[in-house]
Amino acid sequence: MPKFRYKAKNRFGQISRGILVADDENDLRRMLNNQEYFLVSHRKIQESSQMFAFLERVKGRHLTSFCRKFAIMINSGIPIVDAIANLMRTTESRKLRSLLESVYDDLLTGKLLSEAFSRYPKTFPTFFRNMVYIGEVSGNLDDIMLKLADYYEKDGKIKQKAKSALVYPVFLVTLVLVVLAALMIFVLPNFKNLLSDLGGDMPQITKIIMDISDYITTNISSILLGIILAIIFLWFFGRTTFGKKFYDKLKLDMPVIGKITRNIVTSRFARGFGTLLSSGMQIIDSMNIMARLLGNKVVEEKFNFVCEEIKMGQPIAKSLEAVNIFPSMLIEMIAVGEMTGELDNILNSTASYFDDQVDHSISQMTQMIEPMLIMVIGVIVAVVLISIFLPMMSIMNSIG
């Protein structure tokens, strides 16, 4: 039997909202009339929209848009329940819509907004939920939602820049691999048969390339299966605690990627920590939240040590310096912020500086990787072409 979300009104003008199970609209009206309410509006709940809710994956731009629109509505005096209902109908993301439907239902039962969000920790992480709770308690929810919108917007831009920098190199490598595979599987075997028919001698480089081609052609199924199994293994390995820590350490230690990763972590920490402090959250609570927000298991473990040091009375700057995560500039700025009492403002300003550092690091990586890739690819293609043309020239000379 379908469920309906309804809005009804009695003869005194009192509004009632909720969910009822009914056969159809007429049955819904009858049930409300029995309670002396008249149906104002209703919407059938699509059960199919819930089937992907378990994924709890919402794009950053949709979350940013939600926070900003929600802030504007609350600031305009619209009740939280009505604002959620409106956003639920207008959001582009089906997954976010599904989650907001559940949040709306929880609000109707009297739950706090932060409690309703807590059912979906992958979409609404601890950072988000704690900020919302602060907004609810302080009465500044609109201001908090704007801060969240700014945070997710800037964080999303950094992620997008990092991804965009990898698009061209990945495309270039993929294209060359496809061309080489086509040469090895389709062109070179036919060329080998042609050389055999003509009776030409093959140079050593051609023999090596032909042997590689024969091996790939003969074992293509095993090679593809091996690649697929390797990808699956690496994916599952990355899901384990040890695997996550291994990959995260690799990202921090790699020559070029490491610099970008550290700048991203630094920018995210400065902005997130500054946002939490400016919203009124205590330092220890903010640090605990930031440990999970930075998205790196190695950094998270070090943050646990930092939190313990701060609890023992150590300054934040000195505690962070001991674990060697962040650059000296950030440590110095935090020390200044602790002395002046302007730590939140200094952190937010410093985050913008490290955003620029991320851009600079990505540009450096692109300028370094592209020429190297082109050179390596050029050498590989040249070797294959030489292995083809040398025997052809030998045959032409013998004919001449």
ZIFENKA-V21464 format. One record per backbone hydrogen bond with DSSP energy under -0.5 kcal/mol. NH is the residue of the N-H (numbers start at 1). CO is the residue of the C=O. E is the energy in kcal/mol with one decimal. If there is no record, write none. Layout:
((NH & CO & E) (NH & CO & E))
This chain:
((4 & 20 & -3.0) (5 & 43 & -3.0) (6 & 4 & -0.6) (6 & 18 & -2.6) (7 & 41 & -2.7) (8 & 16 & -3.1) (9 & 38 & -2.3) (10 & 14 & -1.8) (13 & 10 & -1.9) (16 & 8 & -3.0) (18 & 6 & -1.6) (20 & 4 & -2.4) (22 & 2 & -1.8) (22 & 20 & -0.6) (28 & 24 & -2.0) (29 & 25 & -2.6) (30 & 26 & -2.3) (31 & 27 & -2.2) (32 & 28 & -2.1) (33 & 29 & -2.8) (34 & 30 & -1.9) (35 & 31 & -0.6) (35 & 32 & -0.8) (36 & 33 & -1.9) (37 & 32 & -2.5) (38 & 9 & -2.8) (40 & 7 & -2.9) (41 & 7 & -1.9) (43 & 5 & -2.1) (45 & 3 & -2.7) (46 & 44 & -0.6) (47 & 45 & -0.9) (49 & 46 & -1.2) (50 & 47 & -1.7) (51 & 48 & -1.1) (53 & 50 & -1.7) (55 & 52 & -1.5) (56 & 52 & -0.6) (56 & 53 & -0.9) (58 & 56 & -0.6) (62 & 59 & -0.5) (63 & 59 & -1.8) (64 & 60 & -2.6) (65 & 61 & -2.2) (66 & 62 & -2.3) (67 & 63 & -2.4) (68 & 64 & -2.3) (69 & 65 & -2.6) (70 & 66 & -2.6) (71 & 67 & -2.1) (72 & 68 & -2.0) (73 & 69 & -2.3) (74 & 70 & -2.4) (75 & 71 & -2.5) (76 & 72 & -1.3) (77 & 74 & -1.7) (78 & 73 & -2.2) (83 & 79 & -2.5) (84 & 80 & -2.6) (85 & 81 & -2.2) (86 & 82 & -2.3) (87 & 83 & -2.5) (88 & 84 & -2.4) (89 & 85 & -1.2) (90 & 86 & -1.5) (91 & 87 & -2.0) (94 & 92 & -0.5) (97 & 93 & -2.3) (98 & 94 & -2.1) (99 & 95 & -2.0) (100 & 96 & -2.7) (101 & 97 & -1.9) (102 & 98 & -1.3) (103 & 99 & -2.3) (104 & 100 & -2.9) (105 & 101 & -2.1) (106 & 102 & -2.1) (107 & 103 & -2.2) (108 & 104 & -1.8) (109 & 105 & -0.9) (110 & 107 & -1.4) (111 & 106 & -2.0) (116 & 112 & -2.2) (117 & 113 & -2.3) (118 & 114 & -1.3) (119 & 116 & -1.0) (120 & 117 & -2.1) (123 & 120 & -0.6) (124 & 120 & -2.9) (125 & 123 & -0.6) (129 & 125 & -2.6) (130 & 126 & -2.8) (131 & 127 & -1.8) (132 & 128 & -2.3) (133 & 129 & -2.4) (134 & 130 & -2.4) (135 & 131 & -2.2) (136 & 132 & -2.4) (137 & 133 & -2.6) (138 & 134 & -2.6) (139 & 135 & -1.5) (140 & 135 & -0.7) (141 & 135 & -0.7) (144 & 140 & -2.3) (145 & 141 & -2.6) (146 & 142 & -1.7) (147 & 143 & -1.9) (148 & 144 & -2.3) (149 & 145 & -2.3) (150 & 146 & -2.4) (151 & 147 & -2.4) (152 & 148 & -2.8) (153 & 149 & -2.2) (154 & 150 & -2.3) (155 & 151 & -2.5) (156 & 152 & -2.1) (157 & 153 & -1.7) (158 & 154 & -1.7) (159 & 155 & -2.0) (160 & 156 & -2.4) (161 & 157 & -2.2) (162 & 158 & -2.1) (163 & 159 & -2.2) (164 & 160 & -2.7) (165 & 161 & -1.8) (166 & 162 & -0.6) (166 & 163 & -1.0) (167 & 163 & -0.7) (167 & 164 & -0.8) (168 & 164 & -0.7) (170 & 166 & -2.2) (171 & 167 & -2.5) (172 & 168 & -2.7) (173 & 169 & -2.5) (174 & 170 & -2.5) (175 & 171 & -2.5) (176 & 172 & -2.2) (177 & 173 & -2.4) (178 & 174 & -2.2) (179 & 175 & -2.3) (180 & 176 & -2.9) (181 & 177 & -2.4) (182 & 178 & -2.2) (183 & 179 & -2.2) (184 & 180 & -2.8) (185 & 181 & -2.5) (186 & 182 & -2.4) (187 & 182 & -1.4) (188 & 183 & -3.2) (190 & 186 & -0.8) (191 & 187 & -2.2) (192 & 188 & -2.6) (193 & 189 & -1.8) (194 & 190 & -2.0) (195 & 191 & -2.3) (196 & 192 & -2.1) (197 & 193 & -2.2) (198 & 194 & -2.0) (199 & 195 & -1.3) (200 & 195 & -1.5) (207 & 203 & -2.2) (208 & 204 & -2.2) (209 & 205 & -2.1) (210 & 206 & -2.7) (211 & 207 & -2.5) (212 & 208 & -2.2) (213 & 209 & -2.4) (214 & 210 & -2.8) (215 & 211 & -2.3) (216 & 212 & -2.5) (217 & 213 & -2.7) (218 & 214 & -2.6) (219 & 215 & -2.2) (220 & 217 & -0.7) (223 & 219 & -2.7) (224 & 220 & -2.5) (225 & 221 & -2.4) (226 & 222 & -2.5) (227 & 223 & -2.4) (228 & 224 & -2.5) (229 & 225 & -2.7) (230 & 226 & -2.4) (231 & 227 & -2.4) (232 & 228 & -2.5) (233 & 229 & -2.8) (234 & 230 & -2.7) (235 & 231 & -2.2) (236 & 232 & -2.6) (237 & 233 & -2.9) (238 & 234 & -2.0) (239 & 235 & -0.6) (239 & 236 & -0.8) (240 & 236 & -0.7) (240 & 237 & -1.0) (244 & 240 & -2.7) (245 & 241 & -2.0) (246 & 242 & -2.5) (247 & 243 & -2.8) (248 & 244 & -2.6) (249 & 245 & -2.3) (250 & 246 & -2.1) (251 & 247 & -2.4) (252 & 248 & -1.4) (253 & 249 & -1.8) (254 & 250 & -2.0) (258 & 254 & -1.7) (260 & 256 & -1.5) (261 & 257 & -2.9) (262 & 258 & -2.5) (263 & 259 & -2.0) (264 & 260 & -2.4) (265 & 261 & -2.7) (266 & 262 & -2.4) (267 & 263 & -2.6) (268 & 264 & -2.6) (269 & 265 & -2.5) (270 & 266 & -2.7) (271 & 267 & -2.4) (272 & 268 & -2.6) (273 & 269 & -3.1) (274 & 270 & -1.9) (275 & 271 & -2.3) (276 & 272 & -2.3) (277 & 273 & -2.4) (278 & 274 & -2.4) (279 & 275 & -1.0) (280 & 277 & -1.5) (281 & 276 & -2.1) (286 & 282 & -2.4) (287 & 283 & -2.6) (288 & 284 & -2.3) (289 & 285 & -2.0) (290 & 286 & -2.5) (291 & 287 & -1.9) (292 & 288 & -0.9) (292 & 289 & -0.6) (293 & 289 & -1.3) (294 & 290 & -1.6) (295 & 292 & -0.6) (300 & 296 & -2.6) (301 & 297 & -2.2) (302 & 298 & -1.7) (303 & 299 & -2.2) (304 & 300 & -1.4) (305 & 301 & -1.0) (306 & 302 & -1.9) (307 & 303 & -2.7) (308 & 304 & -1.7) (309 & 305 & -2.2) (310 & 306 & -2.4) (311 & 307 & -2.2) (312 & 308 & -1.3) (313 & 310 & -1.7) (314 & 309 & -2.2) (319 & 315 & -2.1) (320 & 316 & -2.5) (321 & 317 & -2.3) (322 & 318 & -1.3) (323 & 319 & -0.6) (323 & 320 & -0.7) (324 & 320 & -0.6) (324 & 321 & -0.7) (325 & 320 & -0.7) (331 & 327 & -1.5) (332 & 328 & -2.6) (333 & 329 & -2.3) (334 & 330 & -2.5) (335 & 331 & -2.2) (336 & 332 & -2.1) (337 & 333 & -2.4) (338 & 334 & -2.4) (339 & 335 & -1.8) (340 & 336 & -2.4) (341 & 337 & -1.7) (342 & 337 & -0.8) (343 & 337 & -0.7) (346 & 342 & -2.4) (347 & 343 & -2.4) (348 & 344 & -2.0) (349 & 345 & -2.0) (350 & 346 & -2.5) (351 & 347 & -2.1) (352 & 348 & -1.0) (353 & 349 & -1.1) (354 & 350 & -2.0) (355 & 351 & -1.6) (356 & 352 & -1.6) (357 & 353 & -1.6) (358 & 354 & -1.9) (359 & 355 & -1.9) (360 & 356 & -2.4) (361 & 357 & -2.6) (362 & 358 & -2.5) (363 & 359 & -2.3) (364 & 360 & -2.3) (365 & 361 & -2.3) (366 & 362 & -2.5) (367 & 363 & -2.5) (368 & 364 & -1.6) (369 & 365 & -3.1) (370 & 366 & -2.1) (371 & 367 & -0.6) (372 & 368 & -1.1) (373 & 369 & -3.0) (374 & 370 & -2.6) (375 & 371 & -2.3) (376 & 372 & -2.6) (377 & 373 & -3.0) (378 & 374 & -2.4) (379 & 375 & -2.2) (380 & 376 & -2.2) (381 & 377 & -2.6) (382 & 378 & -2.4) (383 & 379 & -2.4) (384 & 380 & -2.0) (385 & 381 & -2.6) (386 & 382 & -2.7) (387 & 383 & -2.2) (388 & 384 & -1.0) (389 & 385 & -2.7) (390 & 386 & -2.5) (392 & 388 & -1.0) (393 & 389 & -2.7) (394 & 390 & -2.1) (395 & 391 & -2.4) (396 & 392 & -2.5) (397 & 393 & -2.4) (398 & 394 & -2.0) (399 & 395 & -2.3) (400 & 396 & -2.5))
